[in-house]
Amino acid sequence: MAVAITLSNGRTWRMKAAALSHFKATLAHYADGNVAEDRNDHDDLVALLEPYDEAITDCIYHVDLRKENPYHQEIPYNPGIEPS
């Protein structure tokens, strides 16, 4: 069964393989460390990374809370982060 991919910028692919092919071709245009100068390439890459950015920001927030409160007192519960 085909898995459709839709990004927050409105870009859609009917199949995951088509999205993967698109991003491989996009990344092939640029050398490591270069800026994506094409506006559409930039928008697609940013939209692809948004969910990961939100997850990383959430993790950093909880790590900061633990630094400030090493005994884990009154840290809000988040089912996505297991206490250590």
mmCIF file of the N, C-alpha and C atoms, coordinates in Angstrom:
data_MODEL
# 
_entry.id   MODEL 
# 
loop_
_atom_site.group_PDB 
_atom_site.id 
_atom_site.type_symbol 
_atom_site.label_atom_id 
_atom_site.label_alt_id 
_atom_site.label_comp_id 
_atom_site.label_asym_id 
_atom_site.label_entity_id 
_atom_site.label_seq_id 
_atom_site.pdbx_PDB_ins_code 
_atom_site.Cartn_x 
_atom_site.Cartn_y 
_atom_site.Cartn_z 
_atom_site.occupancy 
_atom_site.B_iso_or_equiv 
_atom_site.pdbx_formal_charge 
_atom_site.auth_seq_id 
_atom_site.auth_comp_id 
_atom_site.auth_asym_id 
_atom_site.auth_atom_id 
_atom_site.pdbx_PDB_model_num 
ATOM 1   N N  . MET A 1 1  ? 0.837  -1.172 0.000  1.00 0.00 ? 1  MET A N  1 
ATOM 2   C CA . MET A 1 1  ? 0.000  0.000  0.000  1.00 0.00 ? 1  MET A CA 1 
ATOM 3   C C  . MET A 1 1  ? 0.892  1.250  0.000  1.00 0.00 ? 1  MET A C  1 
ATOM 4   N N  . ALA A 1 2  ? 0.549  2.196  -0.820 1.00 0.00 ? 2  ALA A N  1 
ATOM 5   C CA . ALA A 1 2  ? 1.332  3.428  -0.941 1.00 0.00 ? 2  ALA A CA 1 
ATOM 6   C C  . ALA A 1 2  ? 1.066  4.353  0.241  1.00 0.00 ? 2  ALA A C  1 
ATOM 7   N N  . VAL A 1 3  ? 2.121  4.963  0.733  1.00 0.00 ? 3  VAL A N  1 
ATOM 8   C CA . VAL A 1 3  ? 2.014  5.921  1.829  1.00 0.00 ? 3  VAL A CA 1 
ATOM 9   C C  . VAL A 1 3  ? 2.226  7.314  1.247  1.00 0.00 ? 3  VAL A C  1 
ATOM 10  N N  . ALA A 1 4  ? 1.201  8.151  1.330  1.00 0.00 ? 4  ALA A N  1 
ATOM 11  C CA . ALA A 1 4  ? 1.310  9.521  0.822  1.00 0.00 ? 4  ALA A CA 1 
ATOM 12  C C  . ALA A 1 4  ? 2.112  10.365 1.809  1.00 0.00 ? 4  ALA A C  1 
ATOM 13  N N  . ILE A 1 5  ? 2.897  11.279 1.279  1.00 0.00 ? 5  ILE A N  1 
ATOM 14  C CA . ILE A 1 5  ? 3.704  12.181 2.098  1.00 0.00 ? 5  ILE A CA 1 
ATOM 15  C C  . ILE A 1 5  ? 3.221  13.603 1.834  1.00 0.00 ? 5  ILE A C  1 
ATOM 16  N N  . THR A 1 6  ? 2.896  14.317 2.905  1.00 0.00 ? 6  THR A N  1 
ATOM 17  C CA . THR A 1 6  ? 2.481  15.714 2.797  1.00 0.00 ? 6  THR A CA 1 
ATOM 18  C C  . THR A 1 6  ? 3.297  16.534 3.788  1.00 0.00 ? 6  THR A C  1 
ATOM 19  N N  . LEU A 1 7  ? 3.895  17.604 3.301  1.00 0.00 ? 7  LEU A N  1 
ATOM 20  C CA . LEU A 1 7  ? 4.692  18.491 4.149  1.00 0.00 ? 7  LEU A CA 1 
ATOM 21  C C  . LEU A 1 7  ? 3.869  19.708 4.550  1.00 0.00 ? 7  LEU A C  1 
ATOM 22  N N  . SER A 1 8  ? 4.346  20.399 5.576  1.00 0.00 ? 8  SER A N  1 
ATOM 23  C CA . SER A 1 8  ? 3.627  21.572 6.086  1.00 0.00 ? 8  SER A CA 1 
ATOM 24  C C  . SER A 1 8  ? 3.594  22.724 5.085  1.00 0.00 ? 8  SER A C  1 
ATOM 25  N N  . ASN A 1 9  ? 4.466  22.697 4.083  1.00 0.00 ? 9  ASN A N  1 
ATOM 26  C CA . ASN A 1 9  ? 4.467  23.758 3.070  1.00 0.00 ? 9  ASN A CA 1 
ATOM 27  C C  . ASN A 1 9  ? 3.487  23.463 1.931  1.00 0.00 ? 9  ASN A C  1 
ATOM 28  N N  . GLY A 1 10 ? 2.727  22.366 2.055  1.00 0.00 ? 10 GLY A N  1 
ATOM 29  C CA . GLY A 1 10 ? 1.727  22.021 1.057  1.00 0.00 ? 10 GLY A CA 1 
ATOM 30  C C  . GLY A 1 10 ? 2.218  21.057 -0.007 1.00 0.00 ? 10 GLY A C  1 
ATOM 31  N N  . ARG A 1 11 ? 3.485  20.738 -0.014 1.00 0.00 ? 11 ARG A N  1 
ATOM 32  C CA . ARG A 1 11 ? 4.045  19.817 -1.001 1.00 0.00 ? 11 ARG A CA 1 
ATOM 33  C C  . ARG A 1 11 ? 3.586  18.405 -0.694 1.00 0.00 ? 11 ARG A C  1 
ATOM 34  N N  . THR A 1 12 ? 3.154  17.655 -1.717 1.00 0.00 ? 12 THR A N  1 
ATOM 35  C CA . THR A 1 12 ? 2.604  16.316 -1.514 1.00 0.00 ? 12 THR A CA 1 
ATOM 36  C C  . THR A 1 12 ? 3.161  15.336 -2.548 1.00 0.00 ? 12 THR A C  1 
ATOM 37  N N  . TRP A 1 13 ? 3.382  14.099 -2.114 1.00 0.00 ? 13 TRP A N  1 
ATOM 38  C CA . TRP A 1 13 ? 3.763  13.015 -3.000 1.00 0.00 ? 13 TRP A CA 1 
ATOM 39  C C  . TRP A 1 13 ? 2.819  11.858 -2.724 1.00 0.00 ? 13 TRP A C  1 
ATOM 40  N N  . ARG A 1 14 ? 2.397  11.176 -3.767 1.00 0.00 ? 14 ARG A N  1 
ATOM 41  C CA . ARG A 1 14 ? 1.463  10.064 -3.611 1.00 0.00 ? 14 ARG A CA 1 
ATOM 42  C C  . ARG A 1 14 ? 2.122  8.852  -2.967 1.00 0.00 ? 14 ARG A C  1 
ATOM 43  N N  . MET A 1 15 ? 3.435  8.740  -3.149 1.00 0.00 ? 15 MET A N  1 
ATOM 44  C CA . MET A 1 15 ? 4.152  7.598  -2.582 1.00 0.00 ? 15 MET A CA 1 
ATOM 45  C C  . MET A 1 15 ? 5.415  8.062  -1.872 1.00 0.00 ? 15 MET A C  1 
ATOM 46  N N  . LYS A 1 16 ? 5.770  7.353  -0.812 1.00 0.00 ? 16 LYS A N  1 
ATOM 47  C CA . LYS A 1 16 ? 6.978  7.671  -0.052 1.00 0.00 ? 16 LYS A CA 1 
ATOM 48  C C  . LYS A 1 16 ? 8.219  7.597  -0.942 1.00 0.00 ? 16 LYS A C  1 
ATOM 49  N N  . ALA A 1 17 ? 8.239  6.646  -1.873 1.00 0.00 ? 17 ALA A N  1 
ATOM 50  C CA . ALA A 1 17 ? 9.381  6.492  -2.772 1.00 0.00 ? 17 ALA A CA 1 
ATOM 51  C C  . ALA A 1 17 ? 9.576  7.730  -3.638 1.00 0.00 ? 17 ALA A C  1 
ATOM 52  N N  . ALA A 1 18 ? 8.486  8.355  -4.055 1.00 0.00 ? 18 ALA A N  1 
ATOM 53  C CA . ALA A 1 18 ? 8.580  9.569  -4.876 1.00 0.00 ? 18 ALA A CA 1 
ATOM 54  C C  . ALA A 1 18 ? 9.162  10.722 -4.060 1.00 0.00 ? 18 ALA A C  1 
ATOM 55  N N  . ALA A 1 19 ? 8.756  10.836 -2.802 1.00 0.00 ? 19 ALA A N  1 
ATOM 56  C CA . ALA A 1 19 ? 9.294  11.886 -1.925 1.00 0.00 ? 19 ALA A CA 1 
ATOM 57  C C  . ALA A 1 19 ? 10.786 11.651 -1.688 1.00 0.00 ? 19 ALA A C  1 
ATOM 58  N N  . LEU A 1 20 ? 11.154 10.424 -1.425 1.00 0.00 ? 20 LEU A N  1 
ATOM 59  C CA . LEU A 1 20 ? 12.562 10.086 -1.204 1.00 0.00 ? 20 LEU A CA 1 
ATOM 60  C C  . LEU A 1 20 ? 13.395 10.415 -2.435 1.00 0.00 ? 20 LEU A C  1 
ATOM 61  N N  . SER A 1 21 ? 12.882 10.070 -3.596 1.00 0.00 ? 21 SER A N  1 
ATOM 62  C CA . SER A 1 21 ? 13.576 10.369 -4.851 1.00 0.00 ? 21 SER A CA 1 
ATOM 63  C C  . SER A 1 21 ? 13.747 11.875 -5.037 1.00 0.00 ? 21 SER A C  1 
ATOM 64  N N  . HIS A 1 22 ? 12.694 12.639 -4.713 1.00 0.00 ? 22 HIS A N  1 
ATOM 65  C CA . HIS A 1 22 ? 12.748 14.097 -4.823 1.00 0.00 ? 22 HIS A CA 1 
ATOM 66  C C  . HIS A 1 22 ? 13.852 14.668 -3.938 1.00 0.00 ? 22 HIS A C  1 
ATOM 67  N N  . PHE A 1 23 ? 13.903 14.227 -2.687 1.00 0.00 ? 23 PHE A N  1 
ATOM 68  C CA . PHE A 1 23 ? 14.890 14.778 -1.761 1.00 0.00 ? 23 PHE A CA 1 
ATOM 69  C C  . PHE A 1 23 ? 16.314 14.325 -2.093 1.00 0.00 ? 23 PHE A C  1 
ATOM 70  N N  . LYS A 1 24 ? 16.469 13.110 -2.602 1.00 0.00 ? 24 LYS A N  1 
ATOM 71  C CA . LYS A 1 24 ? 17.801 12.678 -3.041 1.00 0.00 ? 24 LYS A CA 1 
ATOM 72  C C  . LYS A 1 24 ? 18.283 13.546 -4.186 1.00 0.00 ? 24 LYS A C  1 
ATOM 73  N N  . ALA A 1 25 ? 17.389 13.833 -5.139 1.00 0.00 ? 25 ALA A N  1 
ATOM 74  C CA . ALA A 1 25 ? 17.756 14.689 -6.273 1.00 0.00 ? 25 ALA A CA 1 
ATOM 75  C C  . ALA A 1 25 ? 18.048 16.113 -5.807 1.00 0.00 ? 25 ALA A C  1 
ATOM 76  N N  . THR A 1 26 ? 17.258 16.600 -4.862 1.00 0.00 ? 26 THR A N  1 
ATOM 77  C CA . THR A 1 26 ? 17.470 17.947 -4.332 1.00 0.00 ? 26 THR A CA 1 
ATOM 78  C C  . THR A 1 26 ? 18.836 18.046 -3.668 1.00 0.00 ? 26 THR A C  1 
ATOM 79  N N  . LEU A 1 27 ? 19.154 17.093 -2.817 1.00 0.00 ? 27 LEU A N  1 
ATOM 80  C CA . LEU A 1 27 ? 20.428 17.127 -2.103 1.00 0.00 ? 27 LEU A CA 1 
ATOM 81  C C  . LEU A 1 27 ? 21.610 16.918 -3.040 1.00 0.00 ? 27 LEU A C  1 
ATOM 82  N N  . ALA A 1 28 ? 21.403 16.231 -4.157 1.00 0.00 ? 28 ALA A N  1 
ATOM 83  C CA . ALA A 1 28 ? 22.486 16.015 -5.120 1.00 0.00 ? 28 ALA A CA 1 
ATOM 84  C C  . ALA A 1 28 ? 22.904 17.318 -5.800 1.00 0.00 ? 28 ALA A C  1 
ATOM 85  N N  . HIS A 1 29 ? 22.024 18.316 -5.776 1.00 0.00 ? 29 HIS A N  1 
ATOM 86  C CA . HIS A 1 29 ? 22.342 19.610 -6.390 1.00 0.00 ? 29 HIS A CA 1 
ATOM 87  C C  . HIS A 1 29 ? 23.352 20.423 -5.568 1.00 0.00 ? 29 HIS A C  1 
ATOM 88  N N  . TYR A 1 30 ? 23.512 20.078 -4.311 1.00 0.00 ? 30 TYR A N  1 
ATOM 89  C CA . TYR A 1 30 ? 24.327 20.900 -3.409 1.00 0.00 ? 30 TYR A CA 1 
ATOM 90  C C  . TYR A 1 30 ? 25.454 20.088 -2.796 1.00 0.00 ? 30 TYR A C  1 
ATOM 91  N N  . ALA A 1 31 ? 26.615 20.711 -2.675 1.00 0.00 ? 31 ALA A N  1 
ATOM 92  C CA . ALA A 1 31 ? 27.731 20.086 -1.965 1.00 0.00 ? 31 ALA A CA 1 
ATOM 93  C C  . ALA A 1 31 ? 27.500 20.254 -0.464 1.00 0.00 ? 31 ALA A C  1 
ATOM 94  N N  . ASP A 1 32 ? 28.121 19.416 0.334  1.00 0.00 ? 32 ASP A N  1 
ATOM 95  C CA . ASP A 1 32 ? 27.994 19.521 1.796  1.00 0.00 ? 32 ASP A CA 1 
ATOM 96  C C  . ASP A 1 32 ? 28.393 20.919 2.252  1.00 0.00 ? 32 ASP A C  1 
ATOM 97  N N  . GLY A 1 33 ? 27.573 21.506 3.093  1.00 0.00 ? 33 GLY A N  1 
ATOM 98  C CA . GLY A 1 33 ? 27.873 22.821 3.649  1.00 0.00 ? 33 GLY A CA 1 
ATOM 99  C C  . GLY A 1 33 ? 27.356 23.982 2.813  1.00 0.00 ? 33 GLY A C  1 
ATOM 100 N N  . ASN A 1 34 ? 26.890 23.713 1.594  1.00 0.00 ? 34 ASN A N  1 
ATOM 101 C CA . ASN A 1 34 ? 26.354 24.789 0.757  1.00 0.00 ? 34 ASN A CA 1 
ATOM 102 C C  . ASN A 1 34 ? 24.926 25.128 1.148  1.00 0.00 ? 34 ASN A C  1 
ATOM 103 N N  . VAL A 1 35 ? 24.531 26.358 0.870  1.00 0.00 ? 35 VAL A N  1 
ATOM 104 C CA . VAL A 1 35 ? 23.182 26.825 1.166  1.00 0.00 ? 35 VAL A CA 1 
ATOM 105 C C  . VAL A 1 35 ? 22.262 26.465 0.009  1.00 0.00 ? 35 VAL A C  1 
ATOM 106 N N  . ALA A 1 36 ? 21.049 26.007 0.319  1.00 0.00 ? 36 ALA A N  1 
ATOM 107 C CA . ALA A 1 36 ? 20.050 25.725 -0.715 1.00 0.00 ? 36 ALA A CA 1 
ATOM 108 C C  . ALA A 1 36 ? 19.511 27.058 -1.223 1.00 0.00 ? 36 ALA A C  1 
ATOM 109 N N  . GLU A 1 37 ? 19.974 27.475 -2.392 1.00 0.00 ? 37 GLU A N  1 
ATOM 110 C CA . GLU A 1 37 ? 19.623 28.788 -2.923 1.00 0.00 ? 37 GLU A CA 1 
ATOM 111 C C  . GLU A 1 37 ? 18.268 28.805 -3.619 1.00 0.00 ? 37 GLU A C  1 
ATOM 112 N N  . ASP A 1 38 ? 17.836 27.680 -4.155 1.00 0.00 ? 38 ASP A N  1 
ATOM 113 C CA . ASP A 1 38 ? 16.525 27.610 -4.796 1.00 0.00 ? 38 ASP A CA 1 
ATOM 114 C C  . ASP A 1 38 ? 15.442 27.672 -3.713 1.00 0.00 ? 38 ASP A C  1 
ATOM 115 N N  . ARG A 1 39 ? 14.515 28.604 -3.865 1.00 0.00 ? 39 ARG A N  1 
ATOM 116 C CA . ARG A 1 39 ? 13.485 28.838 -2.840 1.00 0.00 ? 39 ARG A CA 1 
ATOM 117 C C  . ARG A 1 39 ? 12.639 27.583 -2.580 1.00 0.00 ? 39 ARG A C  1 
ATOM 118 N N  . ASN A 1 40 ? 12.283 26.862 -3.635 1.00 0.00 ? 40 ASN A N  1 
ATOM 119 C CA . ASN A 1 40 ? 11.470 25.653 -3.467 1.00 0.00 ? 40 ASN A CA 1 
ATOM 120 C C  . ASN A 1 40 ? 12.250 24.557 -2.740 1.00 0.00 ? 40 ASN A C  1 
ATOM 121 N N  . ASP A 1 41 ? 13.526 24.395 -3.082 1.00 0.00 ? 41 ASP A N  1 
ATOM 122 C CA . ASP A 1 41 ? 14.355 23.419 -2.376 1.00 0.00 ? 41 ASP A CA 1 
ATOM 123 C C  . ASP A 1 41 ? 14.437 23.769 -0.896 1.00 0.00 ? 41 ASP A C  1 
ATOM 124 N N  . HIS A 1 42 ? 14.679 25.029 -0.610 1.00 0.00 ? 42 HIS A N  1 
ATOM 125 C CA . HIS A 1 42 ? 14.781 25.493 0.775  1.00 0.00 ? 42 HIS A CA 1 
ATOM 126 C C  . HIS A 1 42 ? 13.485 25.220 1.534  1.00 0.00 ? 42 HIS A C  1 
ATOM 127 N N  . ASP A 1 43 ? 12.354 25.592 0.941  1.00 0.00 ? 43 ASP A N  1 
ATOM 128 C CA . ASP A 1 43 ? 11.061 25.394 1.598  1.00 0.00 ? 43 ASP A CA 1 
ATOM 129 C C  . ASP A 1 43 ? 10.781 23.919 1.865  1.00 0.00 ? 43 ASP A C  1 
ATOM 130 N N  . ASP A 1 44 ? 11.094 23.068 0.889  1.00 0.00 ? 44 ASP A N  1 
ATOM 131 C CA . ASP A 1 44 ? 10.879 21.631 1.074  1.00 0.00 ? 44 ASP A CA 1 
ATOM 132 C C  . ASP A 1 44 ? 11.755 21.077 2.196  1.00 0.00 ? 44 ASP A C  1 
ATOM 133 N N  . LEU A 1 45 ? 13.019 21.476 2.228  1.00 0.00 ? 45 LEU A N  1 
ATOM 134 C CA . LEU A 1 45 ? 13.931 20.977 3.264  1.00 0.00 ? 45 LEU A CA 1 
ATOM 135 C C  . LEU A 1 45 ? 13.521 21.456 4.651  1.00 0.00 ? 45 LEU A C  1 
ATOM 136 N N  . VAL A 1 46 ? 13.115 22.715 4.755  1.00 0.00 ? 46 VAL A N  1 
ATOM 137 C CA . VAL A 1 46 ? 12.663 23.241 6.046  1.00 0.00 ? 46 VAL A CA 1 
ATOM 138 C C  . VAL A 1 46 ? 11.414 22.491 6.501  1.00 0.00 ? 46 VAL A C  1 
ATOM 139 N N  . ALA A 1 47 ? 10.463 22.279 5.601  1.00 0.00 ? 47 ALA A N  1 
ATOM 140 C CA . ALA A 1 47 ? 9.229  21.569 5.957  1.00 0.00 ? 47 ALA A CA 1 
ATOM 141 C C  . ALA A 1 47 ? 9.520  20.124 6.351  1.00 0.00 ? 47 ALA A C  1 
ATOM 142 N N  . LEU A 1 48 ? 10.502 19.505 5.703  1.00 0.00 ? 48 LEU A N  1 
ATOM 143 C CA . LEU A 1 48 ? 10.875 18.133 6.043  1.00 0.00 ? 48 LEU A CA 1 
ATOM 144 C C  . LEU A 1 48 ? 11.451 18.042 7.454  1.00 0.00 ? 48 LEU A C  1 
ATOM 145 N N  . LEU A 1 49 ? 12.213 19.056 7.861  1.00 0.00 ? 49 LEU A N  1 
ATOM 146 C CA . LEU A 1 49 ? 12.894 19.028 9.158  1.00 0.00 ? 49 LEU A CA 1 
ATOM 147 C C  . LEU A 1 49 ? 12.062 19.567 10.315 1.00 0.00 ? 49 LEU A C  1 
ATOM 148 N N  . GLU A 1 50 ? 10.951 20.246 10.033 1.00 0.00 ? 50 GLU A N  1 
ATOM 149 C CA . GLU A 1 50 ? 10.150 20.854 11.104 1.00 0.00 ? 50 GLU A CA 1 
ATOM 150 C C  . GLU A 1 50 ? 9.761  19.885 12.217 1.00 0.00 ? 50 GLU A C  1 
ATOM 151 N N  . PRO A 1 51 ? 9.232  18.698 11.933 1.00 0.00 ? 51 PRO A N  1 
ATOM 152 C CA . PRO A 1 51 ? 8.858  17.796 13.033 1.00 0.00 ? 51 PRO A CA 1 
ATOM 153 C C  . PRO A 1 51 ? 10.042 17.415 13.910 1.00 0.00 ? 51 PRO A C  1 
ATOM 154 N N  . TYR A 1 52 ? 11.213 17.238 13.310 1.00 0.00 ? 52 TYR A N  1 
ATOM 155 C CA . TYR A 1 52 ? 12.405 16.886 14.076 1.00 0.00 ? 52 TYR A CA 1 
ATOM 156 C C  . TYR A 1 52 ? 12.861 18.058 14.937 1.00 0.00 ? 52 TYR A C  1 
ATOM 157 N N  . ASP A 1 53 ? 12.758 19.263 14.390 1.00 0.00 ? 53 ASP A N  1 
ATOM 158 C CA . ASP A 1 53 ? 13.128 20.459 15.139 1.00 0.00 ? 53 ASP A CA 1 
ATOM 159 C C  . ASP A 1 53 ? 12.252 20.604 16.378 1.00 0.00 ? 53 ASP A C  1 
ATOM 160 N N  . GLU A 1 54 ? 10.940 20.351 16.220 1.00 0.00 ? 54 GLU A N  1 
ATOM 161 C CA . GLU A 1 54 ? 10.029 20.443 17.359 1.00 0.00 ? 54 GLU A CA 1 
ATOM 162 C C  . GLU A 1 54 ? 10.356 19.394 18.405 1.00 0.00 ? 54 GLU A C  1 
ATOM 163 N N  . ALA A 1 55 ? 10.676 18.181 17.984 1.00 0.00 ? 55 ALA A N  1 
ATOM 164 C CA . ALA A 1 55 ? 11.013 17.114 18.926 1.00 0.00 ? 55 ALA A CA 1 
ATOM 165 C C  . ALA A 1 55 ? 12.314 17.422 19.663 1.00 0.00 ? 55 ALA A C  1 
ATOM 166 N N  . ILE A 1 56 ? 13.299 17.935 18.942 1.00 0.00 ? 56 ILE A N  1 
ATOM 167 C CA . ILE A 1 56 ? 14.574 18.280 19.572 1.00 0.00 ? 56 ILE A CA 1 
ATOM 168 C C  . ILE A 1 56 ? 14.385 19.421 20.559 1.00 0.00 ? 56 ILE A C  1 
ATOM 169 N N  . THR A 1 57 ? 13.605 20.425 20.189 1.00 0.00 ? 57 THR A N  1 
ATOM 170 C CA . THR A 1 57 ? 13.337 21.549 21.086 1.00 0.00 ? 57 THR A CA 1 
ATOM 171 C C  . THR A 1 57 ? 12.658 21.057 22.353 1.00 0.00 ? 57 THR A C  1 
ATOM 172 N N  . ASP A 1 58 ? 11.709 20.131 22.215 1.00 0.00 ? 58 ASP A N  1 
ATOM 173 C CA . ASP A 1 58 ? 11.020 19.573 23.379 1.00 0.00 ? 58 ASP A CA 1 
ATOM 174 C C  . ASP A 1 58 ? 12.002 18.832 24.278 1.00 0.00 ? 58 ASP A C  1 
ATOM 175 N N  . CYS A 1 59 ? 12.907 18.052 23.697 1.00 0.00 ? 59 CYS A N  1 
ATOM 176 C CA . CYS A 1 59 ? 13.913 17.320 24.483 1.00 0.00 ? 59 CYS A CA 1 
ATOM 177 C C  . CYS A 1 59 ? 14.847 18.286 25.205 1.00 0.00 ? 59 CYS A C  1 
ATOM 178 N N  . ILE A 1 60 ? 15.295 19.321 24.507 1.00 0.00 ? 60 ILE A N  1 
ATOM 179 C CA . ILE A 1 60 ? 16.193 20.297 25.115 1.00 0.00 ? 60 ILE A CA 1 
ATOM 180 C C  . ILE A 1 60 ? 15.509 20.983 26.288 1.00 0.00 ? 60 ILE A C  1 
ATOM 181 N N  . TYR A 1 61 ? 14.220 21.303 26.141 1.00 0.00 ? 61 TYR A N  1 
ATOM 182 C CA . TYR A 1 61 ? 13.453 21.929 27.215 1.00 0.00 ? 61 TYR A CA 1 
ATOM 183 C C  . TYR A 1 61 ? 13.471 21.046 28.452 1.00 0.00 ? 61 TYR A C  1 
ATOM 184 N N  . HIS A 1 62 ? 13.243 19.743 28.278 1.00 0.00 ? 62 HIS A N  1 
ATOM 185 C CA . HIS A 1 62 ? 13.207 18.839 29.425 1.00 0.00 ? 62 HIS A CA 1 
ATOM 186 C C  . HIS A 1 62 ? 14.597 18.624 30.017 1.00 0.00 ? 62 HIS A C  1 
ATOM 187 N N  . VAL A 1 63 ? 15.623 18.607 29.191 1.00 0.00 ? 63 VAL A N  1 
ATOM 188 C CA . VAL A 1 63 ? 16.985 18.485 29.710 1.00 0.00 ? 63 VAL A CA 1 
ATOM 189 C C  . VAL A 1 63 ? 17.320 19.722 30.537 1.00 0.00 ? 63 VAL A C  1 
ATOM 190 N N  . ASP A 1 64 ? 16.944 20.905 30.055 1.00 0.00 ? 64 ASP A N  1 
ATOM 191 C CA . ASP A 1 64 ? 17.180 22.134 30.814 1.00 0.00 ? 64 ASP A CA 1 
ATOM 192 C C  . ASP A 1 64 ? 16.452 22.102 32.145 1.00 0.00 ? 64 ASP A C  1 
ATOM 193 N N  . LEU A 1 65 ? 15.231 21.595 32.159 1.00 0.00 ? 65 LEU A N  1 
ATOM 194 C CA . LEU A 1 65 ? 14.485 21.491 33.413 1.00 0.00 ? 65 LEU A CA 1 
ATOM 195 C C  . LEU A 1 65 ? 15.219 20.582 34.404 1.00 0.00 ? 65 LEU A C  1 
ATOM 196 N N  . ARG A 1 66 ? 15.774 19.514 33.910 1.00 0.00 ? 66 ARG A N  1 
ATOM 197 C CA . ARG A 1 66 ? 16.473 18.586 34.791 1.00 0.00 ? 66 ARG A CA 1 
ATOM 198 C C  . ARG A 1 66 ? 17.756 19.196 35.327 1.00 0.00 ? 66 ARG A C  1 
ATOM 199 N N  . LYS A 1 67 ? 18.414 20.026 34.551 1.00 0.00 ? 67 LYS A N  1 
ATOM 200 C CA . LYS A 1 67 ? 19.622 20.700 35.043 1.00 0.00 ? 67 LYS A CA 1 
ATOM 201 C C  . LYS A 1 67 ? 19.263 21.643 36.186 1.00 0.00 ? 67 LYS A C  1 
ATOM 202 N N  . GLU A 1 68 ? 18.152 22.355 36.020 1.00 0.00 ? 68 GLU A N  1 
ATOM 203 C CA . GLU A 1 68 ? 17.734 23.313 37.047 1.00 0.00 ? 68 GLU A CA 1 
ATOM 204 C C  . GLU A 1 68 ? 17.168 22.600 38.271 1.00 0.00 ? 68 GLU A C  1 
ATOM 205 N N  . ASN A 1 69 ? 16.658 21.390 38.096 1.00 0.00 ? 69 ASN A N  1 
ATOM 206 C CA . ASN A 1 69 ? 15.994 20.669 39.156 1.00 0.00 ? 69 ASN A CA 1 
ATOM 207 C C  . ASN A 1 69 ? 16.517 19.228 39.164 1.00 0.00 ? 69 ASN A C  1 
ATOM 208 N N  . PRO A 1 70 ? 17.724 18.999 39.677 1.00 0.00 ? 70 PRO A N  1 
ATOM 209 C CA . PRO A 1 70 ? 18.349 17.688 39.561 1.00 0.00 ? 70 PRO A CA 1 
ATOM 210 C C  . PRO A 1 70 ? 17.596 16.562 40.267 1.00 0.00 ? 70 PRO A C  1 
ATOM 211 N N  . TYR A 1 71 ? 16.699 16.881 41.173 1.00 0.00 ? 71 TYR A N  1 
ATOM 212 C CA . TYR A 1 71 ? 15.951 15.837 41.876 1.00 0.00 ? 71 TYR A CA 1 
ATOM 213 C C  . TYR A 1 71 ? 14.631 15.528 41.197 1.00 0.00 ? 71 TYR A C  1 
ATOM 214 N N  . HIS A 1 72 ? 14.400 16.091 40.018 1.00 0.00 ? 72 HIS A N  1 
ATOM 215 C CA . HIS A 1 72 ? 13.225 15.815 39.197 1.00 0.00 ? 72 HIS A CA 1 
ATOM 216 C C  . HIS A 1 72 ? 11.915 16.144 39.921 1.00 0.00 ? 72 HIS A C  1 
ATOM 217 N N  . GLN A 1 73 ? 11.924 17.139 40.762 1.00 0.00 ? 73 GLN A N  1 
ATOM 218 C CA . GLN A 1 73 ? 10.709 17.502 41.486 1.00 0.00 ? 73 GLN A CA 1 
ATOM 219 C C  . GLN A 1 73 ? 9.839  18.411 40.634 1.00 0.00 ? 73 GLN A C  1 
ATOM 220 N N  . GLU A 1 74 ? 8.575  18.079 40.551 1.00 0.00 ? 74 GLU A N  1 
ATOM 221 C CA . GLU A 1 74 ? 7.557  18.866 39.864 1.00 0.00 ? 74 GLU A CA 1 
ATOM 222 C C  . GLU A 1 74 ? 7.907  19.185 38.410 1.00 0.00 ? 74 GLU A C  1 
ATOM 223 N N  . ILE A 1 75 ? 8.510  18.230 37.710 1.00 0.00 ? 75 ILE A N  1 
ATOM 224 C CA . ILE A 1 75 ? 8.724  18.384 36.273 1.00 0.00 ? 75 ILE A CA 1 
ATOM 225 C C  . ILE A 1 75 ? 7.445  17.900 35.598 1.00 0.00 ? 75 ILE A C  1 
ATOM 226 N N  . PRO A 1 76 ? 6.890  18.703 34.704 1.00 0.00 ? 76 PRO A N  1 
ATOM 227 C CA . PRO A 1 76 ? 5.637  18.292 34.069 1.00 0.00 ? 76 PRO A CA 1 
ATOM 228 C C  . PRO A 1 76 ? 5.793  16.970 33.333 1.00 0.00 ? 76 PRO A C  1 
ATOM 229 N N  . TYR A 1 77 ? 4.776  16.138 33.422 1.00 0.00 ? 77 TYR A N  1 
ATOM 230 C CA . TYR A 1 77 ? 4.804  14.832 32.774 1.00 0.00 ? 77 TYR A CA 1 
ATOM 231 C C  . TYR A 1 77 ? 4.666  14.991 31.266 1.00 0.00 ? 77 TYR A C  1 
ATOM 232 N N  . ASN A 1 78 ? 5.502  14.302 30.527 1.00 0.00 ? 78 ASN A N  1 
ATOM 233 C CA . ASN A 1 78 ? 5.419  14.272 29.069 1.00 0.00 ? 78 ASN A CA 1 
ATOM 234 C C  . ASN A 1 78 ? 5.536  12.822 28.663 1.00 0.00 ? 78 ASN A C  1 
ATOM 235 N N  . PRO A 1 79 ? 4.468  12.230 28.093 1.00 0.00 ? 79 PRO A N  1 
ATOM 236 C CA . PRO A 1 79 ? 4.520  10.797 27.771 1.00 0.00 ? 79 PRO A CA 1 
ATOM 237 C C  . PRO A 1 79 ? 5.575  10.436 26.733 1.00 0.00 ? 79 PRO A C  1 
ATOM 238 N N  . GLY A 1 80 ? 6.092  11.415 25.999 1.00 0.00 ? 80 GLY A N  1 
ATOM 239 C CA . GLY A 1 80 ? 7.105  11.128 24.987 1.00 0.00 ? 80 GLY A CA 1 
ATOM 240 C C  . GLY A 1 80 ? 8.506  11.045 25.551 1.00 0.00 ? 80 GLY A C  1 
ATOM 241 N N  . ILE A 1 81 ? 8.698  11.490 26.789 1.00 0.00 ? 81 ILE A N  1 
ATOM 242 C CA . ILE A 1 81 ? 10.027 11.503 27.397 1.00 0.00 ? 81 ILE A CA 1 
ATOM 243 C C  . ILE A 1 81 ? 9.955  10.659 28.673 1.00 0.00 ? 81 ILE A C  1 
ATOM 244 N N  . GLU A 1 82 ? 10.737 9.607  28.725 1.00 0.00 ? 82 GLU A N  1 
ATOM 245 C CA . GLU A 1 82 ? 10.762 8.756  29.901 1.00 0.00 ? 82 GLU A CA 1 
ATOM 246 C C  . GLU A 1 82 ? 11.801 9.275  30.883 1.00 0.00 ? 82 GLU A C  1 
ATOM 247 N N  . PRO A 1 83 ? 11.465 9.388  32.162 1.00 0.00 ? 83 PRO A N  1 
ATOM 248 C CA . PRO A 1 83 ? 12.452 9.843  33.137 1.00 0.00 ? 83 PRO A CA 1 
ATOM 249 C C  . PRO A 1 83 ? 13.569 8.823  33.279 1.00 0.00 ? 83 PRO A C  1 
ATOM 250 N N  . SER A 1 84 ? 14.761 9.308  33.549 1.00 0.00 ? 84 SER A N  1 
ATOM 251 C CA . SER A 1 84 ? 15.894 8.380  33.689 1.00 0.00 ? 84 SER A CA 1 
ATOM 252 C C  . SER A 1 84 ? 16.086 8.003  35.134 1.00 0.00 ? 84 SER A C  1 
# 
